[in-house]
Amino acid sequence: MNQEIRLFGAIAIRPAVLALIPRFEAATGLIVAAKWEVNPAVKKQIDAGEPFDLVIINPPMVDDLIASGKVEPGSQVAFGRIGMGVAARAGSRPLDIGSVEAFKHALQSAGSIAYASDGSSGAYFSGLLDRLGIAEEVKPKLVAAPGGQTAAAVGRGEAELGVVPVTSILAAAPDVMLVGRFPAELQSYIDFAIGIGASARDAEAARQLSEFLVSAAIDDMLAARGVERR
């Protein structure tokens, strides 16, 4: 049995999964070597031949990887979903984003807003500004941040607010605080699924990790880090 499992996953779920890996390793004696990119980059790199044993990305991308022979058919399982939130520097004044109008006003009043320019959340936010009718007003304030760095950019003072998956905001504490989640009417959840590589070096070891990541025993730990189970 190979003792190292190559996990390739989306940056949005990195904080939650990294916190769980030591527990899995202690229980099984297996080692997890994790690599993280934004969702589109994960699939692109796998399509280009990046070796992996287990992948965690958006469900449609797992479906595509099954169709292309990269992921084992029948191995796909739901992992969880992450909602969008607003970040500010720790100690900032309280901000009301509890309604659609309050959310719009907060964006219009902010001096600058960081967003993930190359990720799924950034694409959603750009479209949301159009839906709200404030795109022309707000887009000049946007600060494009590379994947995984949106909340950190707020902590460094490069933007007043940040819009990013809740997991990334919680992981950036204590420099960054979660102002709140998007109002229910505007909320968008990013779903994630797990797939086992068709060329996994040790399919049984990868299956053990997959089963651990979907087990009810870790639901509370995931919830504390912003991942919701269905």
C-alpha positions in Angstrom: 0.0 0.0 0.0 1.3 3.4 -0.9 1.4 5.6 2.2 0.7 8.9 0.6 -2.6 10.1 -0.8 -2.4 12.9 -3.4 -5.4 15.2 -2.7 -6.1 18.0 -5.2 -8.8 20.4 -4.1 -10.4 23.8 -4.4 -9.0 26.6 -2.4 -12.4 27.4 -0.8 -12.5 24.2 1.1 -8.8 24.2 2.0 -9.2 25.7 5.6 -11.8 23.1 6.5 -10.0 20.1 5.1 -6.6 21.0 6.3 -8.0 21.0 9.9 -9.2 17.5 9.4 -6.2 15.8 7.8 -4.2 15.3 11.0 -7.2 13.4 12.5 -7.4 11.1 9.4 -3.6 10.5 9.4 -3.6 9.6 13.1 -6.4 7.1 12.6 -5.1 5.4 9.5 -1.3 5.8 9.4 -1.7 7.2 5.9 -0.2 10.5 4.8 -2.2 13.1 2.8 -0.2 15.4 0.4 -2.6 18.2 -0.5 -2.5 20.7 -3.4 -4.9 23.6 -3.8 -6.1 25.8 -6.6 -9.2 27.7 -7.6 -11.9 25.3 -9.1 -11.3 26.0 -12.8 -7.5 25.6 -12.3 -7.9 22.2 -10.6 -9.9 20.8 -13.5 -7.6 22.4 -16.1 -4.5 20.9 -14.5 -6.0 17.5 -14.2 -7.1 17.6 -17.8 -3.5 18.5 -18.6 -2.2 15.4 -16.8 -1.7 16.4 -13.2 -1.5 13.2 -11.1 -4.0 12.9 -8.2 -5.7 10.2 -6.1 -8.6 12.2 -4.8 -10.2 15.5 -6.0 -12.6 17.9 -4.4 -14.2 20.4 -6.7 -17.6 21.5 -8.1 -19.9 18.5 -9.0 -20.2 19.4 -12.7 -16.4 19.4 -13.0 -16.3 15.9 -11.3 -18.9 14.8 -13.9 -16.7 16.1 -16.7 -13.6 14.3 -15.3 -15.6 11.1 -15.1 -16.6 11.5 -18.7 -13.0 12.1 -19.8 -11.7 9.1 -17.9 -9.8 11.0 -15.2 -12.2 10.1 -12.3 -13.4 6.6 -11.4 -17.1 6.2 -12.4 -19.3 5.6 -9.3 -16.8 7.3 -6.9 -18.4 10.7 -6.8 -19.9 11.7 -3.5 -21.2 15.0 -2.2 -18.9 16.8 0.2 -20.8 20.0 1.2 -21.5 23.6 0.3 -20.1 27.0 1.2 -22.0 30.2 1.3 -20.7 33.7 0.4 -19.9 36.3 3.0 -18.5 39.8 3.5 -15.1 40.3 5.3 -13.7 43.4 7.0 -10.6 44.0 9.0 -10.8 42.9 12.6 -12.1 45.7 14.8 -14.0 47.5 12.0 -17.3 49.2 12.9 -20.4 46.9 12.7 -22.0 46.8 9.3 -25.5 45.9 8.4 -25.8 43.6 5.4 -28.9 41.7 6.6 -31.2 42.8 3.8 -30.9 43.3 0.1 -31.0 47.1 0.5 -28.6 47.1 3.4 -26.2 44.9 1.4 -26.4 47.2 -1.6 -25.8 50.3 0.6 -22.7 48.6 2.2 -21.2 48.0 -1.2 -22.0 51.5 -2.5 -20.5 53.0 0.7 -17.3 51.0 0.7 -14.1 52.6 -0.5 -12.8 49.4 -2.0 -13.9 45.7 -2.2 -11.7 42.7 -2.8 -13.0 39.7 -4.7 -11.6 36.5 -6.1 -10.9 37.4 -9.7 -10.2 33.9 -10.9 -12.6 31.8 -8.9 -16.3 30.8 -8.9 -17.2 33.3 -6.2 -15.7 36.2 -8.1 -17.7 35.3 -11.2 -20.9 35.1 -9.2 -20.2 38.5 -7.5 -19.6 40.2 -10.8 -23.0 39.0 -12.1 -24.7 39.9 -8.8 -23.6 43.5 -9.2 -25.3 43.6 -12.5 -28.5 42.1 -11.0 -28.5 44.7 -8.3 -28.1 47.5 -10.8 -25.0 48.9 -9.1 -22.3 47.5 -11.4 -21.2 50.8 -12.9 -21.0 52.4 -9.5 -19.2 49.6 -7.7 -16.9 48.0 -10.3 -14.3 50.9 -10.2 -13.9 50.1 -6.5 -13.1 46.4 -7.0 -9.7 45.0 -6.1 -9.0 41.8 -7.9 -7.3 39.2 -5.7 -5.8 35.9 -6.8 -7.4 32.7 -5.5 -7.2 32.2 -1.8 -5.9 35.7 -1.1 -9.2 37.8 -1.0 -9.7 37.7 2.7 -5.9 38.2 3.3 -6.0 41.3 1.2 -8.6 42.8 3.5 -6.4 41.9 6.5 -3.5 43.6 4.9 -5.5 46.8 4.4 -5.6 46.5 0.6 -9.4 46.7 0.5 -12.0 47.9 3.0 -14.3 44.9 2.4 -14.0 41.5 0.8 -16.6 39.2 -0.8 -15.5 35.6 -0.6 -16.6 32.1 0.6 -17.2 32.1 4.3 -14.5 29.4 4.9 -11.8 31.8 3.7 -13.0 34.6 6.0 -13.1 32.4 9.0 -9.6 31.1 8.2 -8.2 34.6 8.0 -9.0 35.4 11.7 -7.8 37.1 13.8 -6.8 39.8 11.2 -10.2 39.6 9.5 -13.7 39.3 10.7 -16.9 37.9 9.2 -19.3 40.9 8.8 -22.0 38.5 7.8 -23.3 36.2 5.2 -25.1 37.4 2.0 -28.8 38.0 2.5 -30.8 34.9 1.8 -32.2 36.4 -1.4 -28.7 36.9 -2.8 -26.9 34.0 -1.3 -25.1 31.6 -3.6 -23.7 28.3 -2.4 -20.7 26.7 -4.0 -21.2 22.9 -4.0 -18.3 20.5 -3.7 -18.0 16.8 -4.5 -15.3 14.2 -4.1 -14.0 11.9 -6.8 -11.4 9.2 -6.8 -8.8 9.3 -9.6 -9.1 6.6 -12.2 -5.3 6.2 -12.0 -5.1 6.5 -8.2 -1.9 4.8 -6.9 -3.9 3.2 -4.2 -7.6 3.3 -4.7 -8.4 1.7 -1.4 -6.5 4.4 0.5 -8.2 7.1 -1.5 -11.5 5.5 -0.7 -10.7 5.6 3.0 -10.1 9.4 2.8 -13.3 9.9 0.8 -15.3 8.0 3.4 -13.7 10.0 6.2 -14.5 13.3 4.5 -18.2 12.5 4.1 -18.7 10.9 7.5 -21.1 12.4 10.0 -18.4 12.3 12.7 -16.8 15.5 11.2 -19.9 17.5 10.4 -19.5 19.8 13.5 -15.9 20.5 12.6 -16.8 21.4 9.1 -19.7 23.6 10.2 -17.4 25.5 12.5 -15.2 26.3 9.5 -18.1 27.3 7.2 -18.9 24.1 5.3 -22.6 23.1 5.3 -23.7 19.5 4.7 -26.8 19.0 2.6 
